[in-house]
Amino acid sequence: MKRILQIGSAFMGVIIGAGLASGQEILQYFTSFGYMGVIATIISSALFAYLGFLLARLGSRMQATSHKEAIYKVSGWKLLGIIVDYIIIFTLFGVGVVMIAGAGSIFSQQFGLPSVAGIIVMSILVVITIMMNIDAVEKVIGSITPFLILSVVGVSIYSIVTMDMSFAELEPVAAEISSSLPNWFISGINYASFNIAVGASMALLMGGNEKDEKIASIGGLVGGLGIGVVIVLSNLAIFSKIDTVADADMPMLKLVNDISPVLGIVYAVILFGMVFNTAIGMFFAFAARFTDVGTSKHKIFVIITGIAAFILSFVGFTDLVALFYPTIGYMGLFLILALIIAPFRMSSIKKVERSSRESA
């Protein structure tokens, strides 16, 4: 059970980064569609549970040390494998950049400091941390995650209980928020697709670090369900206070500050940890795709990646979320296709391997 929870919480920690925990993703993907946005969160939750289960299972079965080998093997069609591989590479680096930018927004919105201060601090912490091995990274992510989840759930429940207006009254306000997505149904699928593209590499690596396929599978399922619960509650919380948080870079942080400035500082620190969680997950998996972890080449690659991410993060957190995330979501549909056919591919591979052993 301990190992299941460790895998599940680590998977959640990678996904619950600056966008989800800050509320900016939730605002753009779900709250902007009002009542129908709630249904969209349920669609995303179901997809998270199923795909989290599949990813961890595949990683364990193949003892994956990089997403590349797993993706190419289960895709079957070489071109699909190439497409998915490059989508994940693009996603890992791109989302890592967004996380760095998110740290700048926290420093600016909560503490009134120049955003560059947060960007510098996060860049340094990420580079140092991802030079460690997968066990160390998984423990760092897993240890922080419970605090993150409890904070988001607590703030969400409080906001819903203390709402001043009914959802019917708030519906028109939510409808005025612009979204990059055309409708609630596509938004729900796009959100899951985007986040699975974000978490796929680390989920495969964490599954590959567990020899018991059943434990890995359940861990991925638990993580996916946990993400779903956080999404649903966060959306309801932001929806309940949409009249006051609609214009904030980080709506959830605004909610906490409205409760208490002291709690706002505490949540800002926790939110920084969430950003850190996702950033190290992204850049660690990105580096593992091109280099062997722990080697001097790996460390040099990490430093170069950190410098590039630092420079690109100055585009701005909110703009990056609005423009970058939906694009990855559409591209991530190729990954979902690969995962859907994966169980059938793996069954065929298993039969071939069994026949080879018997004939030998």
The 8 nearest C-alpha neighbors of each residue, nearest first, counted from 0:
[[1, 3, 2, 4, 214, 5, 218, 217],
 [0, 2, 4, 3, 5, 6, 218, 214],
 [1, 3, 5, 4, 0, 6, 214, 218],
 [4, 2, 218, 0, 6, 5, 1, 214],
 [3, 5, 7, 1, 2, 6, 8, 218],
 [4, 6, 2, 8, 3, 7, 141, 9],
 [7, 5, 218, 9, 3, 4, 8, 10],
 [8, 6, 222, 218, 4, 10, 221, 219],
 [7, 9, 11, 141, 5, 10, 6, 4],
 [8, 10, 141, 12, 6, 140, 11, 7],
 [11, 9, 7, 13, 8, 12, 222, 6],
 [12, 10, 8, 14, 222, 9, 13, 15],
 [13, 11, 9, 144, 15, 10, 14, 276],
 [12, 14, 277, 10, 11, 276, 15, 280],
 [13, 15, 11, 12, 16, 198, 194, 277],
 [16, 14, 12, 19, 13, 20, 11, 273],
 [17, 15, 274, 273, 277, 14, 18, 19],
 [16, 18, 274, 21, 20, 19, 101, 98],
 [17, 19, 24, 23, 21, 16, 20, 22],
 [20, 18, 22, 24, 15, 21, 16, 17],
 [21, 19, 22, 17, 18, 15, 16, 270],
 [22, 20, 249, 251, 18, 17, 19, 23],
 [21, 23, 25, 250, 251, 19, 20, 24],
 [22, 24, 26, 18, 25, 21, 249, 250],
 [25, 23, 18, 19, 27, 26, 22, 28],
 [26, 24, 22, 28, 29, 23, 27, 234],
 [25, 27, 30, 23, 24, 28, 29, 22],
 [28, 26, 178, 24, 25, 31, 29, 23],
 [27, 29, 25, 186, 26, 24, 30, 31],
 [28, 30, 36, 25, 31, 32, 26, 27],
 [31, 29, 26, 33, 32, 36, 238, 234],
 [30, 32, 173, 176, 29, 174, 33, 27],
 [33, 31, 36, 30, 29, 35, 174, 183],
 [34, 32, 36, 30, 170, 35, 31, 173],
 [35, 33, 36, 37, 32, 170, 38, 30],
 [36, 34, 38, 37, 33, 32, 183, 39],
 [35, 37, 29, 32, 39, 33, 34, 38],
 [38, 36, 40, 35, 39, 34, 41, 29],
 [37, 39, 41, 35, 40, 36, 42, 34],
 [38, 40, 187, 36, 42, 37, 41, 183],
 [41, 39, 43, 37, 38, 42, 231, 187],
 [40, 42, 44, 38, 39, 43, 45, 37],
 [43, 41, 39, 45, 40, 44, 187, 46],
 [42, 44, 191, 40, 187, 46, 41, 45],
 [45, 43, 227, 41, 47, 46, 42, 40],
 [46, 44, 48, 42, 47, 43, 41, 49],
 [45, 47, 43, 49, 44, 48, 50, 191],
 [46, 48, 223, 44, 50, 45, 49, 51],
 [49, 47, 223, 220, 224, 51, 45, 46],
 [50, 48, 52, 46, 51, 47, 53, 45],
 [49, 51, 53, 52, 47, 48, 46, 54],
 [52, 50, 219, 223, 54, 48, 220, 53],
 [51, 53, 220, 219, 216, 49, 50, 55],
 [54, 52, 50, 56, 51, 55, 57, 49],
 [55, 53, 57, 51, 56, 203, 52, 202],
 [54, 56, 206, 58, 216, 219, 215, 203],
 [57, 55, 216, 53, 59, 54, 58, 212],
 [58, 56, 60, 54, 59, 55, 53, 61],
 [57, 59, 203, 206, 207, 55, 63, 61],
 [60, 58, 207, 206, 62, 212, 56, 61],
 [61, 59, 57, 58, 62, 212, 56, 207],
 [60, 62, 63, 58, 59, 57, 207, 69],
 [63, 61, 207, 59, 58, 60, 64, 208],
 [64, 62, 207, 58, 61, 65, 204, 69],
 [63, 65, 204, 207, 62, 66, 287, 208],
 [66, 64, 67, 63, 288, 287, 68, 204],
 [65, 67, 200, 69, 68, 70, 203, 63],
 [68, 66, 70, 65, 69, 71, 84, 288],
 [69, 67, 71, 70, 66, 72, 65, 63],
 [68, 70, 72, 66, 67, 71, 73, 63],
 [71, 69, 67, 73, 72, 68, 80, 74],
 [72, 70, 80, 74, 68, 69, 73, 67],
 [71, 73, 69, 70, 74, 68, 75, 80],
 [72, 74, 341, 70, 75, 71, 344, 69],
 [75, 73, 337, 80, 71, 76, 72, 70],
 [76, 74, 73, 77, 72, 344, 71, 80],
 [75, 77, 79, 74, 78, 80, 71, 73],
 [76, 78, 80, 79, 75, 81, 71, 74],
 [77, 79, 81, 80, 76, 82, 74, 83],
 [80, 78, 82, 76, 81, 77, 83, 74],
 [79, 81, 71, 77, 83, 74, 78, 82],
 [80, 82, 78, 84, 79, 83, 77, 85],
 [81, 83, 79, 85, 80, 84, 86, 78],
 [84, 82, 86, 80, 334, 85, 81, 333],
 [85, 83, 81, 87, 86, 82, 80, 67],
 [86, 84, 88, 87, 82, 83, 89, 81],
 [85, 87, 83, 89, 88, 84, 90, 82],
 [86, 88, 90, 84, 85, 89, 196, 91],
 [89, 87, 85, 91, 90, 86, 84, 285],
 [88, 90, 86, 87, 92, 91, 93, 85],
 [91, 89, 87, 93, 88, 92, 94, 86],
 [92, 90, 281, 88, 94, 93, 89, 285],
 [91, 93, 95, 90, 89, 94, 96, 282],
 [94, 92, 90, 96, 95, 91, 89, 97],
 [95, 93, 97, 96, 91, 92, 90, 98],
 [94, 96, 278, 92, 98, 93, 97, 281],
 [95, 97, 308, 99, 93, 94, 312, 98],
 [98, 96, 94, 100, 95, 99, 316, 101],
 [99, 97, 101, 95, 100, 96, 274, 278],
 [98, 100, 96, 102, 101, 97, 118, 312],
 [99, 101, 312, 97, 316, 103, 98, 102],
 [102, 100, 98, 104, 103, 316, 99, 17],
 [103, 101, 117, 105, 99, 100, 104, 118],
 [102, 104, 114, 117, 118, 100, 101, 106],
 [105, 103, 107, 101, 102, 106, 108, 114],
 [106, 104, 102, 108, 107, 103, 109, 101],
 [105, 107, 110, 103, 112, 117, 104, 109],
 [106, 108, 111, 112, 104, 114, 105, 113],
 [109, 107, 105, 104, 111, 106, 110, 248],
 [110, 108, 105, 106, 107, 111, 267, 264],
 [109, 111, 106, 112, 107, 108, 105, 264],
 [110, 112, 107, 108, 109, 106, 113, 114],
 [111, 113, 107, 110, 106, 114, 116, 108],
 [114, 112, 115, 107, 116, 111, 106, 103],
 [113, 115, 103, 107, 116, 117, 106, 104],
 [114, 116, 118, 113, 117, 103, 119, 313],
 [117, 115, 119, 114, 118, 113, 120, 103],
 [118, 116, 103, 102, 120, 119, 114, 106],
 [117, 119, 103, 115, 121, 116, 99, 120],
 [118, 120, 122, 116, 117, 121, 115, 123],
 [121, 119, 117, 123, 122, 118, 124, 116],
 [120, 122, 124, 118, 123, 119, 125, 117],
 [123, 121, 119, 125, 120, 124, 118, 305],
 [122, 124, 126, 120, 121, 125, 119, 127],
 [125, 123, 121, 127, 122, 126, 128, 120],
 [124, 126, 128, 122, 127, 123, 279, 121],
 [125, 127, 123, 124, 128, 129, 305, 301],
 [126, 128, 124, 125, 130, 129, 123, 131],
 [129, 127, 125, 130, 126, 131, 124, 279],
 [130, 128, 131, 283, 126, 127, 279, 125],
 [129, 131, 128, 127, 298, 293, 126, 132],
 [130, 132, 129, 128, 135, 136, 133, 293],
 [131, 133, 135, 134, 136, 292, 293, 130],
 [132, 134, 136, 135, 137, 131, 205, 204],
 [135, 133, 137, 136, 132, 138, 208, 131],
 [134, 136, 138, 133, 137, 132, 131, 139],
 [135, 137, 133, 139, 138, 134, 140, 132],
 [136, 138, 134, 140, 135, 139, 141, 133],
 [139, 137, 141, 135, 136, 140, 142, 134],
 [140, 138, 136, 142, 137, 141, 135, 143],
 [139, 141, 137, 9, 276, 138, 143, 142],
 [140, 142, 9, 138, 8, 144, 143, 139],
 [143, 141, 139, 140, 144, 138, 145, 9],
 [144, 142, 140, 141, 146, 145, 139, 147],
 [143, 145, 147, 12, 141, 146, 142, 8],
 [146, 144, 148, 147, 143, 149, 142, 8],
 [147, 145, 149, 144, 148, 143, 150, 269],
 [146, 148, 144, 150, 145, 149, 269, 151],
 [147, 149, 145, 151, 150, 146, 152, 144],
 [150, 148, 152, 146, 147, 151, 153, 145],
 [149, 151, 153, 147, 148, 152, 154, 146],
 [150, 152, 148, 154, 153, 149, 155, 147],
 [151, 153, 155, 149, 150, 154, 148, 156],
 [154, 152, 150, 156, 155, 151, 149, 157],
 [153, 155, 157, 151, 152, 156, 158, 150],
 [156, 154, 236, 152, 158, 153, 157, 233],
 [155, 157, 159, 153, 158, 154, 152, 160],
 [158, 156, 154, 160, 155, 159, 161, 153],
 [159, 157, 155, 161, 236, 156, 160, 162],
 [158, 160, 156, 236, 162, 157, 161, 239],
 [161, 159, 157, 158, 162, 156, 155, 239],
 [160, 162, 158, 159, 157, 163, 239, 156],
 [163, 161, 159, 239, 164, 160, 158, 240],
 [164, 162, 161, 165, 239, 240, 160, 159],
 [165, 163, 162, 168, 166, 169, 239, 167],
 [164, 166, 168, 167, 169, 163, 162, 239],
 [165, 167, 169, 168, 170, 239, 164, 238],
 [168, 166, 170, 165, 169, 171, 164, 34],
 [169, 167, 165, 166, 170, 164, 171, 172],
 [168, 170, 166, 172, 167, 171, 173, 165],
 [169, 171, 173, 167, 33, 172, 168, 166],
 [172, 170, 174, 173, 169, 175, 168, 167],
 [171, 173, 169, 174, 170, 175, 242, 241],
 [174, 172, 31, 170, 175, 171, 176, 33],
 [175, 173, 171, 172, 31, 176, 32, 170],
 [174, 176, 173, 172, 177, 171, 31, 170],
 [177, 175, 31, 174, 173, 178, 172, 245],
 [176, 178, 175, 31, 179, 27, 174, 180],
 [179, 177, 27, 180, 176, 31, 28, 181],
 [178, 180, 321, 181, 177, 325, 27, 322],
 [179, 181, 178, 186, 182, 185, 325, 28],
 [182, 180, 179, 185, 183, 186, 178, 184],
 [183, 181, 184, 185, 180, 186, 32, 187],
 [182, 184, 186, 185, 36, 39, 32, 35],
 [185, 183, 187, 186, 182, 39, 188, 42],
 [184, 186, 188, 187, 183, 182, 189, 181],
 [185, 187, 183, 189, 184, 188, 180, 28],
 [188, 186, 39, 43, 184, 190, 185, 189],
 [187, 189, 185, 191, 190, 186, 43, 192],
 [190, 188, 328, 192, 186, 191, 187, 185],
 [191, 189, 193, 187, 192, 188, 186, 328],
 [190, 192, 43, 194, 188, 193, 189, 195],
 [193, 191, 328, 189, 331, 195, 190, 194],
 [328, 192, 194, 190, 196, 327, 191, 195],
 [195, 193, 197, 191, 196, 192, 198, 190],
 [194, 196, 198, 197, 192, 199, 193, 191],
 [195, 197, 193, 194, 199, 331, 198, 87],
 [198, 196, 194, 195, 199, 90, 91, 193],
 [197, 199, 195, 201, 196, 200, 202, 194],
 [200, 198, 202, 196, 195, 201, 197, 203],
 [199, 201, 66, 203, 202, 198, 284, 204],
 [200, 202, 204, 203, 198, 199, 205, 284],
 [203, 201, 199, 205, 204, 55, 200, 198],
 [202, 204, 58, 206, 200, 201, 55, 205],
 [203, 205, 207, 201, 206, 202, 64, 63],
 [206, 204, 208, 202, 207, 203, 201, 6],
 [207, 205, 55, 58, 59, 203, 208, 209],
 [206, 208, 62, 59, 58, 63, 204, 205],
 [207, 209, 205, 206, 204, 210, 62, 59],
 [210, 208, 206, 207, 211, 59, 215, 205],
 [211, 209, 59, 212, 208, 207, 62, 60],
 [212, 210, 214, 213, 209, 215, 59, 60],
 [211, 213, 215, 59, 214, 56, 60, 210],
 [214, 212, 216, 215, 211, 217, 56, 218],
 [215, 213, 217, 216, 211, 212, 3, 218],
 [214, 216, 218, 212, 55, 206, 213, 217],
 [217, 215, 56, 52, 213, 219, 55, 218],
 [216, 218, 220, 214, 219, 215, 221, 213],
 [217, 219, 3, 7, 215, 6, 221, 216],
 [218, 220, 52, 51, 222, 216, 55, 217],
 [221, 219, 52, 217, 48, 223, 51, 222],
 [222, 220, 218, 224, 7, 223, 219, 217],
 [221, 223, 7, 225, 219, 11, 220, 224],
 [222, 224, 48, 47, 220, 226, 51, 225],
 [225, 223, 48, 227, 221, 226, 222, 220],
 [224, 226, 222, 228, 227, 223, 221, 229],
 [227, 225, 223, 229, 224, 228, 11, 230],
 [226, 228, 44, 224, 230, 225, 229, 231],
 [227, 229, 225, 231, 230, 226, 232, 224],
 [228, 230, 226, 232, 227, 231, 233, 225],
 [231, 229, 227, 233, 228, 232, 234, 226],
 [230, 232, 228, 234, 233, 229, 40, 227],
 [233, 231, 235, 229, 234, 230, 155, 236],
 [234, 232, 236, 230, 235, 231, 155, 229],
 [233, 235, 237, 231, 236, 232, 25, 238],
 [234, 236, 238, 232, 233, 237, 239, 231],
 [237, 235, 155, 233, 239, 158, 159, 234],
 [236, 238, 234, 240, 239, 241, 235, 233],
 [237, 239, 241, 235, 236, 240, 30, 234],
 [238, 240, 236, 237, 162, 159, 241, 235],
 [241, 239, 237, 242, 238, 243, 244, 162],
 [240, 242, 238, 244, 245, 243, 237, 239],
 [241, 243, 240, 244, 245, 172, 169, 173],
 [242, 244, 241, 240, 245, 246, 254, 253],
 [245, 243, 250, 241, 247, 246, 242, 253],
 [246, 244, 241, 247, 243, 242, 250, 176],
 [245, 247, 244, 248, 243, 250, 249, 241],
 [246, 248, 250, 249, 244, 245, 253, 23],
 [249, 247, 317, 250, 23, 246, 104, 108],
 [248, 250, 21, 247, 252, 251, 23, 22],
 [251, 249, 253, 22, 244, 247, 252, 21],
 [252, 250, 254, 21, 22, 253, 249, 255],
 [251, 253, 255, 254, 250, 249, 21, 256],
 [252, 254, 250, 256, 251, 255, 257, 244],
 [255, 253, 251, 257, 252, 256, 250, 258],
 [254, 256, 258, 263, 252, 257, 253, 262],
 [257, 255, 263, 260, 259, 253, 258, 254],
 [256, 258, 254, 255, 259, 253, 260, 263],
 [259, 257, 255, 256, 254, 260, 262, 263],
 [258, 260, 256, 262, 261, 257, 263, 255],
 [261, 259, 263, 256, 262, 264, 257, 258],
 [262, 260, 263, 264, 259, 265, 256, 266],
 [261, 263, 265, 259, 264, 260, 266, 255],
 [264, 262, 256, 260, 266, 255, 261, 265],
 [265, 263, 267, 261, 262, 266, 268, 260],
 [266, 264, 262, 268, 263, 267, 269, 261],
 [265, 267, 269, 263, 268, 264, 270, 262],
 [266, 268, 270, 264, 265, 269, 263, 271],
 [267, 269, 271, 265, 266, 270, 264, 272],
 [270, 268, 266, 272, 271, 267, 147, 273],
 [271, 269, 273, 267, 272, 268, 266, 274],
 [270, 272, 268, 274, 269, 273, 267, 275],
 [273, 271, 275, 269, 270, 274, 276, 268],
 [274, 272, 270, 16, 276, 275, 271, 17],
 [273, 275, 17, 16, 271, 272, 276, 277],
 [274, 276, 272, 278, 273, 277, 271, 279],
 [277, 275, 273, 274, 140, 278, 279, 13],
 [276, 278, 13, 280, 16, 274, 275, 279],
 [277, 279, 95, 275, 281, 280, 276, 98],
 [280, 278, 282, 281, 125, 277, 283, 276],
 [281, 279, 277, 283, 278, 282, 13, 284],
 [282, 280, 91, 278, 279, 95, 284, 283],
 [281, 283, 285, 279, 284, 280, 286, 278],
 [282, 284, 129, 286, 280, 285, 281, 279],
 [285, 283, 287, 286, 282, 281, 200, 201],
 [286, 284, 282, 288, 283, 287, 91, 281],
 [285, 287, 283, 288, 284, 289, 290, 282],
 [288, 286, 284, 290, 285, 289, 292, 291],
 [287, 289, 285, 286, 65, 290, 284, 67],
 [290, 288, 287, 286, 285, 291, 297, 300],
 [289, 291, 297, 287, 286, 288, 292, 296],
 [292, 290, 294, 297, 287, 293, 289, 296],
 [291, 293, 294, 297, 287, 290, 132, 130],
 [294, 292, 297, 291, 132, 130, 295, 131],
 [293, 295, 297, 296, 292, 291, 298, 290],
 [294, 296, 298, 297, 299, 293, 300, 292],
 [295, 297, 299, 294, 298, 300, 290, 291],
 [298, 296, 300, 294, 290, 295, 299, 292],
 [297, 299, 301, 295, 300, 296, 130, 302],
 [300, 298, 302, 296, 301, 297, 295, 303],
 [299, 301, 297, 303, 298, 302, 304, 296],
 [302, 300, 298, 304, 299, 303, 305, 297],
 [301, 303, 305, 299, 304, 300, 126, 306],
 [304, 302, 300, 306, 305, 301, 299, 307],
 [305, 303, 301, 307, 302, 306, 300, 308],
 [306, 304, 302, 308, 303, 307, 301, 309],
 [305, 307, 309, 303, 304, 308, 302, 310],
 [308, 306, 304, 310, 309, 305, 303, 311],
 [309, 307, 96, 305, 311, 310, 306, 312],
 [310, 308, 306, 312, 307, 311, 305, 122],
 [309, 311, 307, 308, 312, 313, 306, 314],
 [312, 310, 308, 313, 309, 314, 307, 96],
 [313, 311, 100, 96, 314, 309, 310, 308],
 [312, 314, 315, 311, 310, 100, 309, 115],
 [315, 313, 312, 311, 319, 316, 318, 100],
 [316, 314, 313, 318, 100, 317, 319, 312],
 [315, 317, 100, 319, 101, 318, 97, 320],
 [318, 316, 320, 319, 315, 248, 321, 23],
 [319, 317, 321, 320, 316, 315, 322, 314],
 [318, 320, 316, 323, 322, 317, 321, 315],
 [319, 321, 317, 324, 318, 323, 322, 316],
 [322, 320, 318, 319, 323, 317, 324, 179],
 [323, 321, 319, 320, 324, 318, 325, 326],
 [322, 324, 319, 326, 320, 325, 321, 327],
 [323, 325, 327, 320, 326, 322, 328, 321],
 [326, 324, 328, 327, 323, 329, 322, 189],
 [327, 325, 328, 329, 324, 323, 330, 322],
 [326, 328, 330, 324, 193, 325, 329, 331],
 [193, 329, 327, 189, 325, 192, 331, 326],
 [328, 330, 326, 331, 327, 332, 189, 325],
 [331, 329, 327, 332, 328, 333, 326, 86],
 [330, 332, 328, 192, 334, 333, 329, 196],
 [333, 331, 335, 334, 330, 329, 192, 336],
 [334, 332, 336, 331, 335, 330, 83, 337],
 [333, 335, 337, 331, 332, 336, 83, 338],
 [334, 336, 332, 338, 337, 333, 339, 331],
 [337, 335, 333, 339, 334, 338, 332, 340],
 [336, 338, 334, 74, 335, 340, 339, 341],
 [339, 337, 341, 335, 336, 340, 334, 53],
 [338, 340, 336, 341, 337, 335, 342, 343],
 [339, 341, 337, 338, 343, 342, 344, 336],
 [340, 342, 338, 344, 73, 343, 339, 345],
 [343, 341, 345, 344, 340, 346, 339, 338],
 [342, 344, 346, 341, 345, 340, 347, 339],
 [345, 343, 341, 347, 342, 346, 73, 348],
 [344, 346, 348, 342, 347, 343, 341, 349],
 [347, 345, 349, 343, 344, 348, 342, 350],
 [348, 346, 350, 344, 345, 349, 351, 343],
 [347, 349, 345, 351, 346, 350, 352, 344],
 [348, 350, 346, 352, 347, 351, 345, 353],
 [351, 349, 353, 347, 352, 348, 354, 346],
 [350, 352, 354, 348, 353, 349, 355, 347],
 [351, 353, 355, 349, 350, 354, 348, 356],
 [354, 352, 350, 356, 355, 351, 349, 357],
 [353, 355, 357, 351, 356, 352, 358, 350],
 [356, 354, 352, 358, 353, 357, 359, 351],
 [355, 357, 359, 353, 354, 358, 352, 351],
 [356, 358, 354, 359, 355, 353, 352, 351],
 [359, 357, 355, 356, 354, 353, 352, 351],
 [358, 356, 357, 355, 354, 353, 352, 351]]
